[in-house]
Amino acid sequence: MAVRGEGVCVWDADGNKYLDLAGSAAVNFIGHGVPEISAAMAEQAAKLEFVHTSQFTTPVAEEYAEELLAFAGEHFRGGAVYFTCGGSESIETALKLARQYQVEIGQLRRYQVLSRQQSYHGSTLGALSVSGNKRRREMYLPMVREFPHVGMPYCYRCAFDCTDGCHNCGQQYAAELERAIEATNGEAAAFIFEPVSGATLGAVVAPPGYLQTVAQVCRRHGVLLIADEVMTGMGRTGRNFAVEHWDIKPDILVTAKGLSSGYAPLGAVIASKKVVDAIAAGSGAFLHGFTYNAHPISLAAGRAVLRHLQANKLVAAADSSQAGTPAAQFKQVLETLRNEEIVGDIRGIGLLWAVEFVADKSTKRPFPPEQNFAGRVGAAALKRGLLVYPMQGSVDGISGDHLLLAPPAIITGGQIAWAVEQLRAALFEVFASL
């Protein structure tokens, strides 16, 4: 039972201290217990705790939306923000927004939303329909509307030739998307993707040229591009949003998790001017809504988090390509695990990384799923005071074990060194017990 958080650590009711190397499921980016965030929430609650958006907007909603649009960059100038209570709600919102956009411009046949295998976009039924994770989908498949899922570049286990640094395989995966769009016979409304894969595949970074080609394919076919930055947005990869690494300009950008750094339930859908103008010139209203969207107290938390991470230059701290940053130190120390017998791959960017485990390093053979290797490593790390994010299914949705690691941007070199040593000890303990 957790009772307190401060910095990169959490304490339970028995007084045990844990270093949060997972950022609470890649949520916390600024650290726990920042007093100015809770103060901003309390100040807003004292003024106005809630109004329904069918009746009012609020100063905090309008001011924060302007700041968030500016943070998202020039491409979103003239756009708009739709605030929700989290990632799954935001994905649902983006899917419906994409459909309404197509209707507003006269493309009534367009409704299909394509996505990628091994992706994960949320737990609601609409989000599950565009998610490729087998474990999280299989029970609910009779209830889910199915759309095409295409392959995604995963260079450690690539189906194509990767001898050129994965550029060729990226183009082949992009061509697969184009074929899938063409196969819909004009019914494709949007393509949704994670710029860097999240928990279910584990911090796989797109190969050079792949996302640029994907964006070109979508534009050529009149398909909206939706970037799911629920996990990668708000500085996590060392850029305001991960799409900036590849100069991708999505039509719709979805963010949550780090948006409020976990201080309140909050998500956002950022729509480009193209999308906003289509609705404004058509019906004039987005046919959608949640009771608690644009909740003033959550928005106060989000605005305070945005101002805090900007004032403290935390996006720069998460840039793993810049020497001396916490992210660069994390990458360097994490790489010391690569030579271990059971470590197949270490991948990631910024402060979003994964360690994939294998039973046989030469063949990349995964551990049997029933052994729950990643889960056992997570439990062993917990005993040592280290919180990680264990996952299974990275190979085919069932087999394949990895840990997702996403510490807050305030982590220190000493904390990094200690955490990786505890992780190494946990690996040895579990491997020795097999």
Secondary structure, DSSP 4 states (H G I P E B T S, - for coil): -EEEEEBTEEEETT--EEEETTHHHHT-SS-B--HHHHHHHHHHHHH-----TTT---HHHHHHHHHHHHHH-GGGTT-EEEEESSHHHHHHHHHHHHHHHHHHTT-TT--EEEEETT----SSHHHHHT---HHHHGGGGGGSPP--EE----GGG-SS--TTTTHHHHHHHHHHHHHHHHHTTS-EEEEEE-SB--TTTTSPBPPTTHHHHHHHHHHHTT-EEEEEETTTTTTTTSSSSGGGGGT---SEEEE-GGGTTTSS--EEEEE-HHHHHHHHTTTSS-----TTTT-HHHHHHHHHHHHHHHHTTHHHHT-TTSTTSHHHHHHHHHGGGTTSTTEEEEEEETTEEEEEE-SBTTTTBPPPGGG-HHHHHHHHHHHTTEE-EEEE-TTTSSS-EEEEE---TT--HHHHHHHHHHHHHHHHHHHHH-
